[in-house]
Amino acid sequence: MFPHLTERNRIALVELLALECSIEGRLHQLAIQAEPSPLADGLLRETARIAREHQAAVRRRLAAAGHCLEQQAPGPVPASAAGAALADLHPASAALRDAYALVSQGLIGWAAIFPLAIHVRDSWVVADGETTAHLVRRHGQEYMAAAGRILALLPDVLIDELNAAGIECHCTCPGCSIGLCLDAASMRGLLAEALTAARPPVVEDGVKLTLPRAGSAVARSSLRVGDAIVAVDGQRLETIGQLQRAIANHSPGDCIQLSVRRGGAELTIPVEHRREGEDLNEDECVLPSGQHFYLDQARDARRRLRQQRNGHSAHCVGLTGLSPREVQVLRLVAVGATNRIIADELEICPTTVATHLKHILDKLGAANRTEAAQLAAAGGLVTNSTG
């Protein structure tokens, strides 16, 4: 027996139904557009099928509660009356929902540009900063971080809106039995598990071989497009950087042993190390992640400061004396992060943050973190996007 739907919940479900119809219709259009790529076409059609199943499930739920709807044909759906009503009832959470959609579009947009930038060397191989690849790295990760913050905040905002409307939690979990509502934390846990499970593989499933450069060592080997490289010289791959370093450590004429998965078998295929024409650049096609990403950002900023130091005042010269880790800390201080937030962001102890901050103040001759932040901004260490 399904419970009765409140008007508030009915409005939300009607809006979700309209959204799923819009998603399905747009995915069908995109699948036709993507037909030249069977993989993309298949993924889009499968996702459209999922959206169609979502619609059916929402319709069944509405019907079970006595709310019957006429069948909607899939297709782009304009902003509905239900969506406007939902925004009136839950203005802050509705704004977060729309913001997440925009951030997701931005993230995909930047991700799509990255291979184009790398292919034409519009990257850190030719400049220390502000190439397209630098922008992708910075803006893409900023959008991803923003999406994560929106998902983390959304449950709390929804709970606050429900509390403001006088709607108490009546779930039957142990916490609620003593009046402790854990809905927000539970939702964050659900989202975190789903995001972790859906994380795109980097090297866990091997590095798939795409069409090699004509005349290259790989093109002359017995490797095939679609082979998944799982180990190099007997070492299982854990990062892209590991593969790059292993190749770079070989001298011309050496034989690199690549273990590849082909179908259900694993083969070891020798590839001659032969690089022609250009100097080796170990940073190309390697993106740092986690705190290494922040450290790389700090190094970029430090290099820019050193290049500009002759044209800057004494406080900017002081900034060039900071270590990369101190630059990391100061950049976060400059955007208002507390010591606890900085510690969480950089995965270090709050006491270590305090030590770094003391050294920063001493080096800059600043009286407090506010002055240090002002010096960082004046020296161009941070921008409006903190990039």
Secondary structure as UniProt FT lines:
FT   HELIX           7..33
FT   TURN            34..36
FT   HELIX           38..64
FT   TURN            65..66
FT   HELIX           81..89
FT   HELIX           91..119
FT   TURN            120..121
FT   TURN            124..126
FT   HELIX           132..164
FT   TURN            165..166
FT   HELIX           174..177
FT   TURN            178..179
FT   HELIX           183..197
FT   TURN            204..205
FT   STRAND          207..208
FT   TURN            214..215
FT   HELIX           217..220
FT   TURN            225..226
FT   STRAND          228..232
FT   TURN            233..234
FT   STRAND          235..236
FT   HELIX           240..248
FT   TURN            252..253
FT   STRAND          255..262
FT   TURN            263..264
FT   STRAND          265..272
FT   TURN            282..285
FT   HELIX           291..308
FT   HELIX           309..311
FT   HELIX           314..320
FT   HELIX           324..334
FT   TURN            335..336
FT   HELIX           339..346
FT   HELIX           350..364
FT   HELIX           369..378
FT   TURN            379..380
FT   TURN            384..385
//
